[in-house]
Amino acid sequence: MTQFRINEAAVLLGVSDDSVRRWIDAGSLAAGTSGGRTVIDGAELAALAVDRARTPEDPDAGRTSARNRFVGLVTAITADTVMAQVELQCGPFRIVSLMSSEAVRDLGLEVGSRAVAVVKATTVVVETPGEAR
């Protein structure tokens, strides 16, 4: 069973140690002790992370097979005559997309505009912490 200390949980959730302590005190997050330290079960932490990570609903969403939709704001656009790099802040996530400069113009993208990043990937790399081989 994976367990995390309060400071580790805070880092994973992107909040302060005090926020995690408040959630434990309020009963929103179950915790136990191990070796005299407060620990949080990994499954409990994962459930809280999923609940807290909800991004705004996309009111314009149609029917699609893509399940990964991130509503956010355009925070930066770097473009030349052919290609552009568009950055979005979607809740706690920074999404970067490479597209044609023509697509940026056609979509009317500019810093501060609302956009939705739709991800349909056949390959997702998952890593775990550990020593390099």
C-alpha positions in Angstrom: 0.0 0.0 0.0 1.5 3.3 -1.1 1.4 6.1 1.5 2.4 9.7 1.3 3.5 12.2 4.0 1.6 15.5 4.2 4.3 17.4 2.4 4.5 14.8 -0.4 0.7 14.9 -0.8 0.8 18.7 -0.9 3.3 18.7 -3.7 1.3 16.2 -5.7 -1.9 18.2 -5.3 -0.2 21.6 -5.9 -1.4 23.0 -2.5 0.3 23.9 0.8 0.9 21.5 3.6 -1.6 23.5 5.6 -4.3 22.9 3.1 -3.7 19.1 3.4 -3.8 19.4 7.2 -7.1 21.3 7.0 -8.7 18.6 4.8 -7.6 16.0 7.2 -8.9 17.9 10.2 -12.2 18.5 8.4 -12.5 14.8 7.5 -12.3 15.4 3.8 -9.1 13.4 3.6 -8.5 10.2 5.6 -5.1 9.9 7.2 -3.3 7.5 9.5 0.1 7.2 11.2 3.2 5.3 10.3 6.4 5.6 12.3 4.9 8.5 14.3 4.2 10.6 11.1 0.8 11.4 9.6 0.4 9.5 6.3 -2.2 9.4 3.6 -3.2 6.3 1.6 -2.3 6.6 -2.1 -5.8 5.6 -3.2 -7.4 8.3 -1.0 -5.0 10.9 -2.4 -5.7 9.8 -5.9 -9.5 10.1 -5.4 -9.1 13.6 -4.0 -6.8 14.6 -6.9 -9.4 13.4 -9.4 -12.2 15.3 -7.6 -10.1 18.6 -7.3 -8.8 18.4 -10.9 -12.1 19.0 -12.7 -11.7 21.6 -15.4 -14.5 23.8 -16.5 -17.2 22.2 -18.7 -17.0 23.1 -22.4 -20.5 24.5 -23.3 -19.7 24.2 -27.0 -18.6 20.5 -26.9 -20.2 18.3 -29.5 -20.0 14.6 -29.9 -16.5 13.2 -30.2 -14.5 10.1 -29.5 -11.8 12.2 -27.7 -12.2 11.9 -24.0 -9.4 14.3 -23.0 -10.8 17.9 -23.3 -9.1 20.7 -21.4 -10.9 24.0 -21.3 -8.6 26.9 -20.7 -7.0 30.3 -21.7 -4.4 31.0 -24.3 -1.4 32.3 -22.4 1.2 32.6 -25.2 1.6 32.3 -29.0 4.9 32.1 -30.8 4.5 32.1 -34.5 6.5 32.5 -37.7 5.2 32.5 -41.3 4.5 28.8 -41.3 4.2 27.3 -37.8 3.0 28.4 -34.3 3.4 27.2 -30.8 0.3 27.9 -28.7 0.3 27.6 -24.9 -2.9 27.1 -22.9 -3.4 27.1 -19.1 -6.2 24.6 -18.5 -6.8 24.5 -14.7 -3.6 23.3 -13.2 -2.3 22.1 -16.5 -0.1 23.8 -19.1 -0.8 22.5 -22.6 1.4 23.2 -25.5 0.2 22.7 -29.1 2.1 23.0 -32.4 0.0 24.0 -35.4 0.2 26.1 -38.5 0.1 29.8 -38.3 -2.8 29.7 -40.6 -4.7 27.6 -38.1 -4.0 30.2 -35.4 -5.4 32.9 -37.6 -8.4 30.8 -38.7 -9.3 30.0 -35.1 -8.8 33.6 -34.0 -6.5 32.6 -31.2 -4.9 35.4 -29.2 -3.5 35.6 -25.7 -6.4 35.7 -23.3 -8.9 33.9 -25.6 -10.8 30.8 -24.4 -9.8 27.6 -26.1 -10.2 23.9 -25.7 -7.3 21.5 -26.1 -8.6 18.1 -27.3 -6.1 15.2 -27.0 -6.6 11.9 -28.7 -3.3 10.0 -28.3 -2.5 6.4 -29.2 0.7 6.5 -27.1 0.9 7.8 -23.5 4.2 7.4 -21.7 3.9 6.7 -17.9 6.9 7.0 -15.7 7.5 6.3 -12.0 10.1 7.9 -9.8 13.2 5.9 -9.3 16.9 5.7 -10.1 18.1 6.0 -13.7 19.6 2.8 -15.1 
